[in-house]
């Protein structure tokens, strides 16, 4: 299986988060550091979609590992979780 570059990971995560926000008619730009979950821009249903994406795309297993909402709050936090 081909190794995914950090840029590709970042682009994939940003694309998904942008799509989730777009569904809420939230077109406000966000940086890699911006809070998206704790700020309320994304809700628990969005987090489920995000977890499903991360499991499918990057092979993470949240059922075994669990998670803290801070780990999924920003692009950089998500990428930190993907790198583990």
N, C-alpha and C positions, 0 to 999 in steps of 0.2 A: 504494500500500500504506500502511495506517495506521501511523503512528509508535507504537511501544510505549513506554509511560512507564517510568520507572525503578522505580516501585512494581510495575508488572506484570512487569517483568523479574525483580525480586527475588522476587516471589511465585512465579513459574514455576520459578525455580532452586531455591528452598526446597522447593517441592512435589516436584520430582523427587528432590532429595537425601533428603527425608523418605521417599519411596517406596522408594528404594534401601536406606536404612537399615532400614525396616520389613521388607523381604524377608529381612533378616538377623536379625530379631527384636530389633533395636536401637531401642528406643523412648526412649532418652535424648535429652533436649532438646539443641539446639545453637544457638549464636549465630552471627551473620554472620562472626565472627572465628575461630571454632573450626576447628582442623585436622581434616579428615575423611579425607584420603588419607594424609598422612605419619604420622598417628596410628594408622593401620591400621583405622579404622572402615569405610572403603571400600577395596576392592581393585582390582586392574587390570581385572577384568571390569566392575566398576561404572564405572570411568573410561571404558571403551569406550562404555557406555550413555550416560554423561554427554556425551561428545564427540558421539555421534550426535544426541542431543537438541539440543545447542548448534548443530550444523551445520544441522539441520532448522529449528529454531525461530528462530535469529538469523542464519542465513546465513554462519556462520563456515566456513572451509575449513582444517582442521588438516593436510590432506595437503600443501598448499602452504606453510603457515606453520609447521608443527610446534608443539610446546608443551613447556613445562617443568612438571613435576608441581606445583611451587609455584603456578603459575597456576590450578590447579584444586583447590587444597587447602581453600579456604574459600568461603563465599558471596561475600564481598567480593572475593576474588581472582578468582573466576569473573566477577563483574560487571565487574571491571577489564578482563578479557580481552574481554568482550562489547562494551565501550565502545570498543575499539580499531578 
